[in-house]
Structure formats: structure tokens, C-alpha cells
Amino acid sequence: METGNLLREWTLGDGFTLADWMLLGQEIGRWDPFVRQAKSRRRRSVMSGFAEKTGSITKYIKNVQFTRRIQDSLHEPQHGSGRIVLQDQADELIQNGRSVISKNDKVKIWAGFQRSGFVDGDLIPRFTGIVKNPQINTRTRQIALDVKDYGFLMKQSQTSGDQSAFNSPTLLVTELLNRLNLKAPEFQNSTGLPTTYTIGNTTLSRRNFWKIADGALKGIGYVMFFNARGDLQCKRRDNSLETDEVFFDNDIISIKYERMAELINEKAVEMNGVTTPWEQGTAADSIRWGQSLYTSKSEISQAQNGMEADYEAEPMVAGWDNILPFGRDSVDWLKYPRHIILMKTPARPYLDLMDKVRVDSDKYNIHGQMNILGITEFISSSNYNQTLALISHRELF
């Protein structure tokens, strides 16, 4: 769940000392009023923006739209993208027919709601990334900035060779981000598997940073995405955050069924070589000496739903010892039918990818827990709505 800068904790060493009214770790700020505004029937949206080398672009913003989404399966996650429309009547952003905001400039957008007594209202980060392409309409004096989140930067950079100095998923992904001058990733359960697992093969074929990071995380059952602050989130595929957020009919503008999520009840994993007697594996794993392909399946799911096999080669950065759990876990995560719906609502901007929400709609006859796969937001001075891509929650992905 995205809390932005409206919620913080006092900590010793943070420029403060404990006073009679202050408790160590006490949460302060305006978060509760922000949530009440988000759910209010009457609210007024506010926006703020900043562009590298230009500074504040708040007064120029006409509207903003962006999408961040991950996959419902094991495939490589998507990176976020969007568009920022600026109105430049005073010719401050358009000079000599060109935009002063250039390609590859970093941008950040905050959004929220007006609040009495606060000039700028209550804002939290909503999108952070770079400008891919500025487009100018000289007739309307508008600039449209096509923007991408930092996943796009990772896709534009490549590396290969010996990475033995970065022999764990945590070290490897952190190093890739460091090369792009980005912050270190935020790992869920950072003291467990991400740091304790050691990558077996540290000599990488030439691939872009995004694919390498995906491969390193896929091997330990994690998925990645950039959040609204521009920080890479690395989350366990079998876990999600319970938000206690419930959407009733009066909270929903529309619901559209998108498709069935990918169903996998048989998964084959290439071992990149043949097994040898000293490699890990037990008789229960049905691994024999010389085998190079491991297959896991759910016979119950196949009997109920037919065979849905996945033999795609995985770009895993891992060792042989985690091939077996990856094959088994892939089937466990995806062996039941799940549905993906698109639900348009007045924006709840604090929600984030992989958050868990509940839908209780008598009008659409949809009830149950859902996980957020994607978020599309549209923000203007008069409108702030959100379309959530939700996946039914019988099995977490």
C-alpha cells in the first residue's frame, strides 16, 4: 500500500529527541484525513509535478494518465508508462518550437485531494520515471510527455560476463540498479531467501538489466515492479498485503471482464545441463542421473480443467538446486482457474500492485478477494479516477 509522505515515524537520530508527547515509533501526519478524502462523495483533486532541469511544472499540468501492471503468470513483468499533458499559454516551456523538457529527463508526479487549511492539499507520489518523447501542439500550446518508469531504463541497458562478485539475487539486482544511479531495491523478507540464496552460475549471457533482474528473482519466487516513488519492489509471488479495502456498488463506476488468467498445471523446466550424482535431489523428486528436464504437474487440476502445460524456457539466473521448487511452485501458484476484471472507481491512490482488496458488488454479482495486477489512473483538476486490474484470489500468483 502506497503511503507517500503523509505518514512517517519519529525515530531517534532523525533530528528529533523524545518529548513528553512523543512515543518512539509513533505514527504522525495526515494519513487518516487523506483516506477519508479518498472515500468522500465530495472531493477535489490536486496535482503537483517536477521535471529534471526545469523544476516545478505544477502550474502547467492539465491532466495525467499512467499505467503500472505486472503479469498474471510467470512471464516477464511489464514496466509502467503514461502521458503528462502540459498547458503552456505563457510560452515558458516551448522555446523556438521545442520543449524545454527533453527526452530522458526524469519526472515525478504527486496527486491527492484538496484540504481546508492546506494550500497544496494532501499529495502522495503517483508516478516516477523519465520522458520518452515530448510532443508539441503549437496550435493549442500543449506539450504531451510520453513517460516510462525506470523499468524502461533497465531494458535499455545490457551486460554479460562474470558476475561472481554479485552471487545472490539481492546483490545482483542492487548492482544493476546502482549502475543506473537508481536506489537499491526494496525486498520483502529481506533477511530470508533473497540474501541467503546463492546463485550457482554467475557467468551471464548478454541480456538487458530487466531480464537479468527478472531471472534472478524468478529463481527464488519473487516478482518485481517499480512503485509510484520510483523504487523497485521485489515481492514474494505467494504473498500480498491485506488492505481491508472493500468496494461496494456505490464505490464502483463500472466493471469489465477482461479474460481468464493463465492456467498452468504442468510445468517443464530446463536444467541447462545434465544432473550428476552429487547434485541435490531425492528419490521423491523423480530425478535420475543424466536428466536435463524436470517436469511438475497437478493431476487433480488436469482432471478438472484439462492439461495446460508451460514449456517456455525460463531466463533464470540460478543454480540447479532451485529448479525443483521452481517447477513445483509454478504449478501450485497457477493450477486453478482465475479471472481478471477491470474495475473503474473513484481513485484510491494509496493502493499499490499486489495489494489485496475485496469486491462486494450485488449489481455485477462479483464477490470475493482480489489481488491488484494493474493500476491505470487519470488525474485532472476535475476528475481523479482509477481502473484496477484485479485477479481473483483463490490462488496467489
Helices and strands as residue ranges (DSSP letters): E 7-9, E 27-29, H 31-38, E 45-51, E 55-56, G 58-60, E 61-69, E 81-87, E 94-95, E 98-99, E 106-115, E 118-137, E 142-148, H 150-155, E 158-162, H 169-179, E 186-187, H 193-196, E 203-208, H 209-218, E 222-226, E 232-236, E 241-248, G 249-251, E 254-260, E 266-270, G 283-285, E 293-297, H 299-305, E 309-310, G 320-322, H 323-334, E 339-346, E 355-361, E 366-380, E 384-392
